[in-house]
């Protein structure tokens, strides 16, 4: 009966989301961020690209630490709005970029996405911002990027915080079949507000939806709507290929920076596990984290009972309290 209720709820909520889809532009030109947007412009793969980012000064006595917040695949810099506000009030400078391929940033045709490339671009952005040492907070796909950045530039990372990160286990090795780019494109062609909302209801929020989550569905779905939607679909397909083929599970033992994992325990995310012949054998984020913390030198695991894949959205105050505790260690 519970599964039936959740299925009916998903259909009803998805239908409502579909009716509310408004074109926002392929680069979210018509979606307002909570703070002024700045730009980092550079060359990558012989293309001119630019990255949008938020750079928020402390609103209390500065403590000299810069937090860099890395978003996930179904998120943007704007999704960190409550975290930015709360941490700036604790004296932190906070930088939150939109990675190339996402949100307000460039989506170059034919771009070969890799976590190495995104880490290199993020390094350039931080150099422009005049930052030499950071606390890196990576959520979901941003957690994979955070690990890659810390492996490439350990001298720049004071501490690494991973929030329900992907990439801690190799899902292809656990039975998820490889999906080639053409099939990923076909799947993206079907993406809508309805499918986004249904996926997040089931995997992120444990079957409980709140009205304030609708803003983020509107943000994502609004990119697909309108004449620039094909550019977004192509970028998202290529990014999915990057995520499924570039886990960092085998390299966790090489991390040389203090690392904390903050894990919402009701998270049902495991990248593309629904395509596996035996989905039960693919570890979800909380299970993968239990193993990963043993392989990361000196790592600490902080469990958030009752919260899912996006604790900073689901319960901002509780998340910030735990994040502060992690940083004070």
C-alpha positions in Angstrom: 0.0 0.0 0.0 2.9 2.4 0.8 4.5 1.7 -2.6 1.1 2.3 -4.3 0.6 5.6 -2.5 4.1 6.8 -3.4 3.4 5.9 -7.0 0.2 7.8 -7.1 1.7 10.7 -5.4 4.6 10.8 -7.9 2.2 10.8 -10.8 0.1 13.7 -9.3 3.1 15.7 -8.4 4.8 15.1 -11.7 1.7 16.2 -13.6 1.6 19.5 -11.7 5.3 20.1 -12.4 4.8 19.5 -16.1 2.0 22.1 -16.2 4.2 24.7 -14.6 7.3 24.4 -16.9 8.4 27.8 -18.2 11.3 28.3 -20.6 14.2 29.9 -18.7 16.9 29.7 -21.3 19.6 27.1 -22.0 21.9 29.1 -19.7 19.2 30.0 -17.2 19.1 33.6 -18.5 15.7 34.1 -17.0 16.3 32.4 -13.6 17.4 34.7 -10.8 20.2 33.6 -8.4 20.2 34.6 -4.8 23.4 36.7 -5.1 25.0 38.6 -8.0 26.5 36.4 -10.7 30.2 36.9 -11.6 32.0 35.4 -14.6 35.3 33.6 -15.2 36.1 33.6 -18.9 38.9 31.4 -20.4 39.8 28.9 -23.1 39.2 25.2 -22.8 39.6 22.5 -25.5 40.2 25.4 -28.0 36.8 26.9 -27.1 36.0 30.1 -25.4 34.0 29.2 -22.3 32.7 31.1 -19.3 31.8 30.0 -15.8 29.2 31.7 -13.7 29.9 31.8 -10.0 28.7 33.4 -6.7 31.3 35.1 -4.5 29.8 36.2 -1.2 31.8 38.1 1.4 31.4 37.3 5.1 28.5 39.1 6.8 30.1 38.7 10.2 33.7 39.2 11.4 35.8 37.4 8.7 37.5 34.2 9.8 40.0 34.1 6.9 38.6 30.9 5.4 37.1 30.5 2.0 34.5 27.8 1.3 34.1 26.6 -2.3 30.8 24.8 -2.8 30.6 22.3 -5.7 27.1 21.4 -7.0 25.7 18.1 -8.2 24.3 17.1 -11.6 20.7 18.1 -10.8 21.7 21.2 -8.9 23.3 24.6 -9.5 25.2 27.3 -7.6 21.8 28.8 -6.7 20.8 25.6 -4.8 23.5 26.4 -2.2 21.7 29.7 -1.4 20.8 28.9 2.2 24.2 27.4 2.9 25.9 30.5 1.5 23.8 32.8 3.7 24.4 30.7 6.8 28.1 30.3 6.3 28.7 33.9 5.4 27.0 34.8 8.7 29.7 32.7 10.4 32.5 34.7 8.9 33.3 32.6 5.8 33.9 33.9 2.3 31.8 31.6 0.1 32.4 30.8 -3.6 29.9 28.7 -5.5 30.6 28.0 -9.3 28.4 26.6 -12.0 30.6 24.1 -13.7 30.9 24.2 -17.5 28.0 22.2 -19.0 25.7 23.2 -16.2 23.2 26.0 -15.4 24.4 29.5 -16.3 27.8 28.4 -17.6 28.9 27.5 -21.1 27.8 24.3 -22.8 30.2 24.0 -25.8 29.2 21.7 -28.7 31.3 18.5 -28.7 33.0 19.2 -25.4 34.7 16.3 -23.8 33.7 16.4 -20.2 36.0 15.0 -17.6 36.5 15.7 -13.9 40.1 16.6 -14.7 38.9 19.3 -17.1 36.3 20.7 -14.6 39.0 20.7 -11.8 41.3 22.6 -14.1 38.6 25.2 -14.9 37.8 25.5 -11.2 41.4 26.1 -10.4 41.5 28.9 -12.9 38.4 30.5 -11.4 39.9 30.4 -7.9 43.1 32.0 -9.2 41.1 34.8 -10.8 39.2 35.2 -7.5 42.6 35.6 -5.6 42.1 32.5 -3.5 45.1 30.3 -2.5 43.7 27.9 0.0 40.1 26.7 0.4 37.8 24.3 2.2 36.2 22.3 -0.6 32.6 21.1 -0.1 31.3 18.8 -2.9 27.8 17.5 -3.1 26.7 14.5 -5.3 28.6 14.8 -8.6 30.4 17.8 -7.0 31.8 15.3 -4.5 33.5 13.4 -7.4 34.9 16.7 -8.6 36.0 17.6 -5.1 38.0 14.4 -4.8 39.6 14.9 -8.2 40.5 18.5 -7.3 42.0 17.4 -4.0 44.0 14.7 -5.7 45.3 17.2 -8.3 45.9 20.1 -6.0 46.3 19.0 -2.4 48.3 22.1 -1.6 45.2 24.2 -2.3 42.8 22.3 -0.1 42.7 22.9 3.6 39.8 20.4 4.1 37.6 18.3 1.9 33.9 17.8 2.8 31.9 15.3 0.8 28.1 15.6 1.0 26.3 12.5 -0.3 28.9 12.1 -3.1 28.7 9.9 -6.1 31.8 8.0 -7.3 32.7 6.3 -4.0 31.9 3.0 -5.6 32.3 1.9 -9.2 28.7 1.2 -10.2 29.7 -0.3 -13.6 31.7 -2.9 -11.7 28.7 -3.6 -9.5 26.5 -4.5 -12.4 25.2 -1.2 -13.9 25.4 -1.7 -17.7 27.4 0.9 -19.6 25.1 3.2 -21.6 26.6 4.7 -24.7 26.1 8.4 -25.6 23.4 7.8 -28.2 21.2 6.1 -25.6 21.9 8.8 -23.1 20.8 11.4 -25.7 17.6 9.5 -26.2 16.9 9.4 -22.5 17.6 13.2 -22.2 15.0 13.8 -25.0 12.3 12.5 -22.6 13.4 14.6 -19.6 10.7 17.0 -18.3 9.6 18.6 -15.1 7.5 15.5 -14.6 10.4 13.1 -14.8 12.7 15.3 -12.7 10.2 15.7 -9.9 9.3 12.0 -9.8 13.0 11.0 -9.7 13.8 13.4 -6.9 10.7 12.4 -4.9 11.7 8.8 -4.9 15.5 9.1 -4.6 16.2 12.4 -2.8 13.4 13.0 -0.4 12.2 9.6 0.7 8.7 10.0 -0.8 8.0 13.3 1.0 7.6 16.5 -1.2 7.6 20.1 0.0 6.5 23.1 -2.0 9.9 24.8 -1.7 11.4 21.9 -3.8 9.4 23.0 -6.8 11.7 26.0 -7.4 14.6 23.6 -8.2 12.5 21.4 -10.5 11.4 24.6 -12.3 15.0 25.7 -12.6 16.2 22.4 -14.1 13.2 21.8 -16.4 13.2 25.4 -17.6 16.6 24.8 -19.3 15.1 22.1 -21.4 12.1 24.1 -22.5 12.5 26.5 -25.4 14.8 26.7 -28.5 18.0 26.1 -26.6 16.9 22.8 -25.0 18.9 20.6 -27.4 22.1 22.2 -26.2 21.2 21.3 -22.6 20.2 17.8 -23.5 23.5 17.2 -25.3 25.5 18.6 -22.4 23.6 16.5 -19.9 24.1 13.3 -21.9 27.8 13.9 -22.1 27.9 14.7 -18.4 26.1 11.4 -17.6 28.8 9.6 -19.6 31.5 11.3 -17.5 29.8 10.3 -14.2 29.3 6.7 -15.1 32.8 6.2 -16.5 35.0 8.3 -14.1 34.4 7.2 -10.5 37.1 8.0 -7.9 36.6 4.8 -5.9 39.9 3.3 -6.7 41.8 6.5 -5.8 40.4 7.3 -2.4 43.4 5.9 -0.6 45.6 8.6 -2.3 43.8 11.5 -0.7 46.2 13.6 1.4 43.9 16.2 2.9 41.6 16.0 5.9 38.3 14.6 4.7 34.8 14.5 6.2 31.8 12.7 4.7 28.4 14.1 5.6 25.8 11.5 4.5 22.0 11.7 4.6 21.0 8.2 5.5 17.8 8.0 3.5 19.5 8.7 0.2 18.5 6.2 -2.4 20.9 7.4 -5.1 23.2 5.1 -7.0 24.0 6.4 -10.5 21.8 4.6 -13.0 21.2 1.6 -10.7 17.7 1.3 -12.1 19.2 0.0 -15.3 21.1 -2.9 -13.6 19.8 -6.5 -13.9 20.2 -6.8 -10.2 19.8 -3.3 -8.7 20.0 -4.6 -5.1 23.7 -5.4 -5.7 24.5 -1.8 -6.5 25.4 0.2 -3.4 23.6 3.4 -2.7 25.5 6.4 -1.4 25.1 5.7 2.3 26.4 2.1 1.9 29.2 3.2 -0.4 30.2 5.8 2.2 30.5 3.3 5.0 33.2 1.5 3.0 34.8 4.6 1.6 35.5 6.2 5.0 37.7 3.2 5.8 39.8 3.7 2.7 40.4 7.5 3.0 43.3 8.2 5.4 42.0 9.8 8.6 38.5 10.4 7.2 35.5 11.0 9.4 31.9 10.0 8.7 29.0 12.1 10.0 25.6 10.5 9.5 22.4 12.5 9.1 19.5 10.2 10.1 16.2 11.0 8.4 17.7 13.1 5.6 18.3 12.1 2.0 20.5 13.0 -1.0 20.4 16.7 -0.6 20.5 17.6 3.1 21.4 21.2 2.5 18.1 21.7 0.7 16.0 19.3 2.9 17.1 20.8 6.2 19.4 23.8 5.8 19.7 24.6 9.4 20.6 21.1 10.5 23.0 20.7 7.6 24.8 24.0 8.5 25.1 22.9 12.1 26.8 19.6 11.0 29.0 21.4 8.5 30.2 23.8 11.1 31.0 20.9 13.4 33.0 19.3 10.6 35.0 22.4 10.0 35.7 23.0 13.7 37.3 19.6 13.9 
